[in-house]
Amino acid sequence: MNDEAKPLKPGSVQEPAKGTYASVDRLMELASDKKPEVPPEAKLPEESEDPQKDSSMWKILLQIKPFLPYLARLVPVLDVVVGPLQSAGLSHEVKQSIAQSAVKIQNIQRDLTDAVTSAIDEQAVQLTRLEEEITRLRDAAEKQTRAQTQLAEELESVSKLIRISAVGLGILLAAVIVMTGILLAHTTH
């Protein structure tokens, strides 16, 4: 216990007994600067040969390296603390809290469902009204278009009538002038 209380010097790592923390030893071996020898046939094709990608990971692991012995000592403590909770099951208060939370969630879900349903119903009514209004506007637009077409046809027929009348008056005027000229010519002789 005394060796745990002693502060460590920067850069030094206090090693536990050999074999007690095999997984920690393996992590430390991976985090060290020495890379394990891998035969060329054991390398996978997807392993990258890019040193920049690997170096950032190694830097992170090297930063964590001094804390690994402490973390290794915490794991058994966590097992002692969490073990009874796991084996004993949930306490009555926790079960009640979970049940109350479930009831609250169901109430909220029901309220949301009611709110969404009423909003959907209101929107359906509004859509029906909008469809009726669009139908009325379409009918009014069609009536307006028919009235404009009818007015255009009537204006065209009136303009034709005015042209025909103008041509007829022009012909009559020419006939009057010719007749007046003939009468004047007969009276002067």
GUMARDO-159776 format. One record per residue (C-alpha): chain; residue number from 1; x, y, z. Coordinates in nm, 3 decimals. Layout:
BEGIN
  mol  seq       px       py       pz
    A  NUM        X        Y        Z
...
END
This chain:
BEGIN
  mol  seq       px       py       pz
    A    1    0.000    0.000    0.000
    A    2    0.290    0.238    0.067
    A    3    0.411    0.222   -0.292
    A    4    0.066    0.346   -0.408
    A    5    0.086    0.655   -0.190
    A    6    0.429    0.761   -0.313
    A    7    0.417    1.022   -0.588
    A    8    0.579    0.920   -0.912
    A    9    0.850    1.118   -1.081
    A   10    0.758    1.263   -1.420
    A   11    0.834    1.016   -1.694
    A   12    0.867    0.719   -1.461
    A   13    0.615    0.438   -1.441
    A   14    0.589    0.204   -1.146
    A   15    0.544   -0.144   -1.283
    A   16    0.325   -0.399   -1.100
    A   17    0.439   -0.755   -1.057
    A   18    0.502   -0.942   -1.381
    A   19    0.198   -1.135   -1.503
    A   20   -0.059   -0.974   -1.273
    A   21   -0.180   -0.726   -1.530
    A   22   -0.124   -0.903   -1.860
    A   23   -0.369   -0.682   -2.051
    A   24   -0.203   -0.366   -1.916
    A   25    0.137   -0.504   -2.013
    A   26    0.006   -0.569   -2.361
    A   27   -0.130   -0.212   -2.386
    A   28    0.200   -0.072   -2.269
    A   29    0.384   -0.287   -2.520
    A   30    0.158   -0.153   -2.794
    A   31    0.210    0.203   -2.675
    A   32    0.588    0.175   -2.661
    A   33    0.813    0.304   -2.932
    A   34    0.921   -0.048   -3.024
    A   35    0.694   -0.207   -3.275
    A   36    0.646   -0.583   -3.253
    A   37    0.793   -0.785   -3.532
    A   38    0.524   -0.895   -3.775
    A   39    0.617   -1.136   -4.051
    A   40    0.539   -0.991   -4.397
    A   41    0.286   -1.265   -4.474
    A   42    0.091   -1.178   -4.155
    A   43    0.028   -0.816   -4.262
    A   44   -0.319   -0.741   -4.389
    A   45   -0.353   -0.550   -4.718
    A   46   -0.578   -0.288   -4.554
    A   47   -0.310   -0.190   -4.301
    A   48   -0.187    0.152   -4.395
    A   49    0.176    0.226   -4.445
    A   50    0.106    0.596   -4.377
    A   51    0.320    0.697   -4.076
    A   52    0.120    1.015   -4.009
    A   53   -0.201    0.827   -3.932
    A   54   -0.021    0.580   -3.708
    A   55    0.187    0.845   -3.534
    A   56   -0.116    1.038   -3.404
    A   57   -0.257    0.719   -3.251
    A   58    0.079    0.636   -3.096
    A   59    0.105    0.988   -2.954
    A   60   -0.233    0.951   -2.784
    A   61   -0.140    0.610   -2.645
    A   62    0.193    0.745   -2.519
    A   63    0.010    1.026   -2.338
    A   64   -0.213    0.772   -2.164
    A   65    0.078    0.539   -2.080
    A   66    0.164    0.694   -1.737
    A   67   -0.196    0.646   -1.619
    A   68   -0.228    0.280   -1.713
    A   69   -0.103    0.140   -1.378
    A   70   -0.352    0.359   -1.191
    A   71   -0.634    0.250   -1.419
    A   72   -0.530   -0.111   -1.372
    A   73   -0.558   -0.066   -0.994
    A   74   -0.902    0.096   -1.028
    A   75   -1.053   -0.198   -1.218
    A   76   -1.063   -0.432   -0.915
    A   77   -1.204   -0.148   -0.700
    A   78   -1.481   -0.093   -0.953
    A   79   -1.554   -0.465   -0.952
    A   80   -1.592   -0.452   -0.572
    A   81   -1.820   -0.146   -0.587
    A   82   -2.034   -0.244   -0.885
    A   83   -2.046   -0.618   -0.815
    A   84   -2.296   -0.608   -0.527
    A   85   -2.522   -0.371   -0.719
    A   86   -2.531   -0.607   -1.012
    A   87   -2.592   -0.917   -0.805
    A   88   -2.844   -0.757   -0.567
    A   89   -3.060   -0.619   -0.844
    A   90   -3.240   -0.287   -0.842
    A   91   -3.365   -0.145   -0.517
    A   92   -3.734   -0.083   -0.454
    A   93   -3.689    0.295   -0.484
    A   94   -3.517    0.264   -0.819
    A   95   -3.795    0.035   -0.943
    A   96   -4.059    0.286   -0.827
    A   97   -3.869    0.569   -0.992
    A   98   -3.854    0.376   -1.318
    A   99   -4.226    0.292   -1.296
    A  100   -4.315    0.659   -1.230
    A  101   -4.095    0.768   -1.517
    A  102   -4.266    0.516   -1.744
    A  103   -4.611    0.643   -1.641
    A  104   -4.500    1.003   -1.703
    A  105   -4.363    0.909   -2.042
    A  106   -4.690    0.733   -2.131
    A  107   -4.891    1.040   -2.022
    A  108   -4.669    1.268   -2.226
    A  109   -4.696    1.034   -2.522
    A  110   -5.076    1.026   -2.491
    A  111   -5.091    1.407   -2.468
    A  112   -4.866    1.439   -2.771
    A  113   -5.077    1.189   -2.962
    A  114   -5.394    1.384   -2.877
    A  115   -5.231    1.713   -2.975
    A  116   -5.102    1.574   -3.302
    A  117   -5.439    1.412   -3.380
    A  118   -5.629    1.735   -3.315
    A  119   -5.377    1.932   -3.521
    A  120   -5.416    1.684   -3.808
    A  121   -5.797    1.708   -3.784
    A  122   -5.780    2.089   -3.792
    A  123   -5.551    2.077   -4.092
    A  124   -5.786    1.836   -4.268
    A  125   -6.077    2.078   -4.212
    A  126   -5.864    2.367   -4.336
    A  127   -5.764    2.168   -4.644
    A  128   -6.129    2.091   -4.717
    A  129   -6.216    2.460   -4.689
    A  130   -5.923    2.549   -4.910
    A  131   -6.033    2.297   -5.173
    A  132   -6.385    2.443   -5.170
    A  133   -6.247    2.795   -5.202
    A  134   -6.023    2.688   -5.491
    A  135   -6.325    2.527   -5.664
    A  136   -6.525    2.848   -5.622
    A  137   -6.237    3.058   -5.753
    A  138   -6.193    2.823   -6.050
    A  139   -6.566    2.850   -6.133
    A  140   -6.552    3.229   -6.103
    A  141   -6.243    3.241   -6.325
    A  142   -6.414    3.023   -6.586
    A  143   -6.723    3.250   -6.581
    A  144   -6.499    3.555   -6.615
    A  145   -6.316    3.395   -6.907
    A  146   -6.646    3.308   -7.081
    A  147   -6.772    3.665   -7.028
    A  148   -6.452    3.812   -7.169
    A  149   -6.467    3.578   -7.469
    A  150   -6.831    3.672   -7.530
    A  151   -6.749    4.044   -7.500
    A  152   -6.461    4.006   -7.745
    A  153   -6.689    3.832   -7.993
    A  154   -6.953    4.106   -7.958
    A  155   -6.691    4.379   -8.005
    A  156   -6.565    4.204   -8.317
    A  157   -6.917    4.181   -8.461
    A  158   -6.980    4.551   -8.381
    A  159   -6.653    4.648   -8.550
    A  160   -6.753    4.445   -8.856
    A  161   -7.094    4.619   -8.859
    A  162   -6.927    4.963   -8.836
    A  163   -6.691    4.876   -9.123
    A  164   -6.977    4.751   -9.337
    A  165   -7.181    5.065   -9.253
    A  166   -6.884    5.289   -9.335
    A  167   -6.833    5.115   -9.670
    A  168   -7.206    5.141   -9.742
    A  169   -7.211    5.513   -9.651
    A  170   -6.902    5.570   -9.863
    A  171   -7.070    5.403  -10.159
    A  172   -7.389    5.606  -10.104
    A  173   -7.187    5.929  -10.074
    A  174   -7.005    5.850  -10.395
    A  175   -7.338    5.775  -10.565
    A  176   -7.485    6.107  -10.440
    A  177   -7.182    6.298  -10.567
    A  178   -7.200    6.129  -10.906
    A  179   -7.574    6.194  -10.931
    A  180   -7.529    6.556  -10.826
    A  181   -7.262    6.595  -11.091
    A  182   -7.486    6.442  -11.357
    A  183   -7.778    6.667  -11.257
    A  184   -7.559    6.974  -11.268
    A  185   -7.431    6.875  -11.606
    A  186   -7.786    6.833  -11.740
    A  187   -7.915    7.154  -11.599
    A  188   -7.635    7.359  -11.744
    A  189   -7.683    7.234  -12.093
END
